[in-house]
């Protein structure tokens, strides 16, 4: 079974035979699905669901960070309406509509906060670059003459970050990648010169979960970051807990943050009240 693009949308093949079709018109935020059909002998076997799911996926319908809107003709019977309903479509204005609002993740929350508070920053640091998501964000956030600095102790994280930045077209002179401990931050950044330092603790996504950050290195790194940022600068930290990594680092970092003097720092611990106890916990430190 495979799906191939056609002039009007997609065709679903079983071996060499076309057993289903979907006609689609792309739109800026998704697509208008004008028709979806499966041959009668192949219905009620999951082929229609497979075809529709792949069409939605092709136009970003399952991208958690993108707002999408899909439309389709209003079906003639309740059974077809129930089928479309399984994929989030509902009747609206004489047609079916599927709207998806991006999930607010801890990472997106922190990135939005930094983007709103920092205007043309000159130097931003990703202290735990992982797969390069925050590094790319910081490089895009900095002023044209600014630059980003990224740390990670795992060589595979540095490789992943470099590949991501190259794919995004970020000029090499706009960033430096350091395979080393973020606790050594002040060896590379003069005190009071960074606009922002981001930490995303835990483990490297897609890598060995037995390798994760601990309070023994995280707290010295946070201390260095607080020295590195200028007055008005921001240090962010996303904390994790769970069956593998426990909660020792999270609790130790929270104790450290809550003990920071108010005359020098404002600390926000942004608890999502209806998330699980082990959900990522974004923290923000604003230097005065």
N, C-alpha and C positions, 0 to 999 in steps of 0.2 A: 504494500500500500504506500502510495506517495502522492504528494500534492505538487502540481506544476502551475506556473503562472500562464494565463491566457491573455488575449487582447482585452477581455472584459472583466477579468478577475482571476479565478483559480479553478482548476479541475482536479478532482479526486480520482486517482487511478487504483484499481485493484488488478494487479498484474498488468496486462496491456489494455484493459478496458476502462473507459471512463464510467464511473458509477455515480458521480455527483459533481455539481457545479455551484459556484458562488460568484455572482456578478457584483463587483465592488467599484465604487468611485472614491478615490482618496480625497480627504479633506485636510485642512491644516491641523486639526486636532484629532483625527481618527479616520473614519470612512463612512460612507453611505452604502449599506448593503442593499442592493436593489432586488436580489433574488438569491435564494438558496434552495437547492433541490437534490434529492437522492433518488435513484431509480427505485420503483416500488419493491422489487425483490430484495433490495439491500437495506430497506428501512427497518427501524427498531433493532438495529444491531450495533449502534454506536457510531456509525460512519458520519452521520450528520453532525453529531457532537464534536467528533474529531475535526471535521472540516471547519466548523464555525470557530472552534478554539484556535486553530492554526491561523485563520483569517484575523481574528482579534489580536493574536500574538504578533502577526506580521506588521500591524499598524500601531503597535505600542499599547495594546489594550491591557496587558498585564505588567506594564512598567509601573512600579510602585511610586516613582518620583515624577510621573508625567500626568497631567490632566488630559483626559481623552473623552470624546463624545462619538458614539456610534449610533446610527439610525438604521431602521429596517421597516418594511411594510407591515402594517397591522395584520396579523393572521385572521383567518376566517373562522377558526374554531378554538375551543378551550384547550385542546390537546397541544396544538401548535403554540398557543400562548404560553402554556406551561413549559414547553421546550425552550423557548426564548428566555423565559423567566429564570431558568437555571443558570443562564449566563449574564444575569443582571439587567436584562431588558425589561422595560415597563411601558405601558401605553401612555402616550403623552401627545396631545394635539393631533390626533388622527394617525399617529405612527408609533413605532416602537423606538425607544431611546435608551441608550446605556451610557450613563455618565460615571466617570471615575475621578475622584478627587485624590490628589497625591497624599499618601500617608505622611504624617509628621513624625519623622524619625529623630532620634537624639542627635545624630550627625547633622541633619538638615536644620534642626532647631539652632544648634550652635553656629553653623555657617550663616544662617539668616541674621543672627544676632551680630556677628562680626561685620557682616556686610552693611548692616544698618548703622553701626557705631563708628566704623573706620572709614575715613575719607582719604583716598589715594595713599595708603600706607607705603612706606619705603622698604621696610624689612619685616618679613613674616617668617615664622619658624614652625615647621611641622615636626614635632619632637618624636612622633611615632608614625613614620610615613606609611607602614603597611603596604597596601596595594596602590598608594598614590592618590587616593581620592581627595584628601585634605590638601596635599601638596599642590595638586592641580588647581584646586579652589583658591588657595593663597596666591599662587602665581598669577591667576587671573584677577585677583583682587588688588594686587599691588599696582602702584603707579607705573607708567611706561619705563621709567628709569629705575624702578625698584627691583627687588629680587627676593626669592624664596630660598630658605635653607631647610633641609630635611635630614632627619636622623633615623636610623634603625640599626639594631645589632645583628639582624639577620640579612645576609647577602641577597637572599631571594627577594626580600622586600625592596632592597635597593634596585635590583634588576627590574622588578615589576613596576616600581615607581618611574624609573627612567623610561621604560617602554611606554608607559601611559602618557608621560609628558611629551615624548617624541611623537606619539600618535596624535596628541592634541595640538601639535605644532608650536609648543612653547620653546622659544629660542634657548639654546644651551647656556648662554650668558646670563639668563634670567634666574638661574637656580644653581645650587650646589647640593650634592647628595653625599652624606657622610655615613659610612658603615661603622658605627660606634655608639657608645652609650650616650643617651640624652643627658645624663648626669654631668657630662663634660661640656655642656652647652657654652659655658663662659670661656672656654678655650677658643671659641669661634665667633662669639658675639660680645661686643663691648657692653658693659652694664649701662642700662638706661637708653639703649638705641633701638630695640625691637618694638614694633607696633603690636605684634600679637605672637603668642606661642600657643600652639594647639597640642593637646595630648589626647590620644584615644587608647586607653590602657586595655589590658586583656591579652588576646593572642592575635596572630596574623591570620586573617581569613583565608581559608583554603590550605593552611599549613598545619604542622603538628600542634595539636592543642595541648600537648604536654609542655610546650614552651610558651610561657606567658609572663607578663610583668609582675613584679612584687613590690611591696612597700619599701624594701631595702634600697631599691634603686629609684623608685617613683618619687618618693618624698625628697631626696636630694635633688632630683631633676626639677621638681616643682620649685624648690628653694632657688635653684639657679635661674629658672625662668622668671621668677618674681624680681630678681635682680636685673635680668636682661631687659625687661620691658621698661619703656619710658613711662612717666606720669601720663595717665590717660590711656595707656595701653591695656591689653586684655590677655589674660591667660585662661584658656579653657581646658577642661579635663572631663572626659567621659569615663565613668567608673562602671565596673562590671562585677558580678558575683554569680555563683552557680555551683553545680555539683563538681565540676572539674577544678576550678580555680578557687573555690571557697569564697569567703567574704573578708578575709584578713586585710587585703590591700584596700578594699573599698572602705572599710571601717577606719583603718589607720589614716587614709587620706582625708576622710571626713573630719576626723579629730584634728588633723593638722590645719585644715581650712577653717574650722570653727574657732581655732585659737589665734588666727591672724588678727593683728590689731586694727580696730576700726578706723583709727586715725590715718592709717596707711592704705587700707584695702576695703573694698566692698565685695562681699562674697555672696553669690547666689547659688543655692542648691535647688535645682529645678526638678522637683519630684513630680512625675506623672501619676496622679492620684489613683487612677483606675488601671494602671499597668501592673504586671506581676512584680513581686519583690525583687526578682532577679533581672528585671529589665534594665537596660543601660540608663545611667543616671548622669545627666549633664550638669556640670558645675562651671561657674564663671567667676573669675576674680578680676575686678577692675582696680587698677592701681591709681592712687590719688597723687 
